[in-house]
Amino acid sequence: MHQQLLLSCPVQSPPSSLPTKTELRIRVNALSSPSSSSSSSSSSSSSSSSASSGGRELSLLPNALRRRSHPGCSGAGFSLGVDLGNSRTGLALGKGFSPRPLTVLELRGQKLESCLLDIAQKEEVDEFIIGLPKSHTGKETPQSNKVRSIAGRLAVRAAERGWRVYLQDEHGSSLDALDFMIEMGVRKSARQGQIDAYSALMVLERYFSMSGHGAELVLPRQAELQEKLRKGFHLDTDYLADAELKLID
């Protein structure tokens, strides 16, 4: 029997081995603090300098990569898969095993962002995995810009709580979701109302199957928020010494 998916804000095979060096893609969020007196370009330069200064930024590795690298690690929370649509947003929840479709939201703007944060709090989530639309050739689409804008705003509010936001290529997730629903025996009459949540599930499955490789961190520009993220996530120093960071401006 399949879980009933809500339509409003609820009250309530990986690689066999990892490379010795890990490349973390980071996009610095263009949103700047209203109280910041520095220019946009100087803020970007400052973030780049911090990222290049040796291992601290790698405390921002996604949970899937952290668990894959350190099977015995603890402290990482759940991952919330997010499939953003024009009027509906699908959610899925997982912790590296047996992720499940969670709900479908019919909200937009700040109400959607607030609801996502409320759900994250309730479900012990510490990272958002947001599907990024791309074409079959791997290029971004006009919808990608909208998703990046929402992800940027959410990243600022999430960082205030020590939570991270990542973007994951979602190309083909809707078709994969439909195939999966058919395979699981979801009735045709129920598919339309649930497909967004199952699309979010496909995004989360792809993220876990790749052990977090390819996930792009959306990093707030504000230094104080970056520090909150660093303090909220820890990795062994031996691993950090072998890691490599690529900053995406």
N, C-alpha and C positions, 0 to 999 in steps of 0.2 A: 504494500500500500504506500502511496506516495504522499509526502507531507504537503499539506495545504499551504499554498504560497499567498501571502497577504499582498494587498494592493495599496497599502498606506503605511505610514511610519509605524512600526510595531511598538507596542508598549514594552513590551519586552525587548617509458623505462629509462630511468636516469643514466647518465654516463657512468661507466664502470670505474672511472678514476678521474680525479681533478688535475688540472695542470698545476705545476708547482708555483706558477705566478698567476694571480687573479686580476682581471681588469674590471674595474667598477666604473660604469658609465654614470656620470652625474651631470645634470643640467641645473644650473643655478637659477632659481626662480627670479623672474624679473621684478616681482613685487618688492618694494622697499618700504621700510618703516617710515611713517609720516614724520617722525621726529628725527630721522636721519638727515644730517647736513651734508653728507658726501654725495657726489654725483653717481649716476648709474654706472659709468665706466670705471670709476675708482672703486666702487663696491665690487664689481666683477673682478678687477685686478687683485683686490685684497683676498677674495675668496679663492682665486687661483693660487695665490701665494701660500695660503693656509693649506690647501689641498696638496700642494707639492712638498710640504715641509715634513713629510715623513710619516706616517702610519696612523695618525689620529683619525683622519677621515675614514679609514678602513673600518673603524668601529661602526660604520653605517652600512656594512654588508647586509643584504637581505637574509631573513631567517632561513630560507631554504638552503642557501649557500653555507651559512653558519652551521646548520645541522649536518649537512653533507660533509663538511670539513671536520667537524667535531661531533661525532655521534653521541657522545656522552654529555654534551653541553646542556645547560639548563637556563631558565630565565626568559627564553623567547616565548612570546605570546602567540595568539592565533593570527592568521592572515585573512584579510577580508578581500575577496575578489569583487571587482566592481565593473559592470558593463554599462557605460553611460549611453543613454539614448536621448532623442529629442524631447520625449515626454515621459519615458519610463526608464528606470534604472534597476538592473538586476544585481543581486548580491549572492555571493557564495562564501562559505566559511570552511577553513581547514587549517591543519597544523602539520602538514607534510604527509598525512595519511588519511584516507577516506574523506576527502573534502565533500561537502554537500551543498546543494542549492539552498539558499536561506529565505529570501523574500524578494518581492518586486515593489519598488517605490514609485509612486506617481507624484513626484515633487520636483521642484526646480529651484535654482538659485540658492540663497542662504538657507532656506528651509531644508533643501536637500542636504547641504553641507552639515547643518546642525543635526539632522537625523542620522547621517552617517557617523558622526562623532558619538551620538548617543548609543547607537548600536555597537560601535567599537568598545565603548565603556562597558556595556552590558555583557558583551561576548568575550571580554579579555583580549581584545585585538591590539596589537602594537604596530601593525603595518597594513597599508592599503595597497592592493595590487590592481591598478586601473588599466583596463584594456585600451590600447592605443590603435585606432584605425589606420590601416595601411592598405595600399593597393596590392594586386597580385605580384607586382614587380618589386615590392618592398618599399615603395615611396609613400610618403605621407600624403594625406588627402585634406580637403578643406575641413572635414569633420575633425581631423587630427588637431587643428588649431583650437577648436572649441574645447576638446578634451583637455588639451594642455592648459588652457586658461582655467578650467574648473580644477584641475589637479594642482595648479599653482596656488589658487586660493585655499584649497583644502590643506595643502602642505604647510601653509603658515599656521593655520588653526590647529592642525595635528601636532606640529612641532612644539607648540605651547604645552602639550601634554606628554612630550617625549616620544611621539609616534612618527613613523616614517611613511612617505608616499612614494610608490614606484610606478613606472609605466611599463606595460608588457605588451608586445605585439599581439594584436587580437585577430589578425587576418584569418578569415575562414571560420571563426569561432561560432557564428550563427548556424552555418551548415553542419558543423561538427555537433553542435548542440541538438539540432533537429534529428540527426542520425542517432545520437545517443538516446534521445527521448523515445524514438521508435524502438530502438533495441531494448530499452528498459520497460517497454510496454505502456508508456504514458498514452492515455486515450487521446485521439485526434482532437476532440472537443476541448481538452485541457491544455493542449500544447501552446496555443496562442497566448494564454495568460501566464504561462510558466517559462517560455523560451528565453526571456531576458535573464532570469535567474540561472538557467542552464548554460547560457552563453557566458555568464560570469564564472560558472563552474569550469567551463573549458579554458578560460583565461587562467584560472588558478591551477588547473591541471597542467597546462603548458609551463607555467612558472615553476611548479614543483618538479616536473619531468626534466627540466633543464637545470635543476638545482640552483635557480636564481640567476644563472648566466643569461645575459641579454636584458635583464631588468634594469631600467634606468631610474636612478634616484632623482626625485624633484627636490632640490635643496633650497630652502628659504635663504634669501640674501642676508637677512639680519644675523649678525654675528652671535647675538645672545640666543637666538633660536637654534643655530647650528651647535652651540655649546650644550644646549639642553639635549639635543639628539646624541651628541657624543657621550654625555654622562649617562644616558639611559640605555646604552648598549655596550657590551664588553666582549672582547675576543682575546685569546691567548697571545702574548707578545711574541712567542716563537713563530706563530703563523703570520703575524703582521710583518715580521722582518722579511718574509719571502713574498709579500704581496706587492702589487703594482697598481697604481691608480691612474685612470685617464679622465681628465676633467673635460666635459663637453660644454663649451660656452654657449 
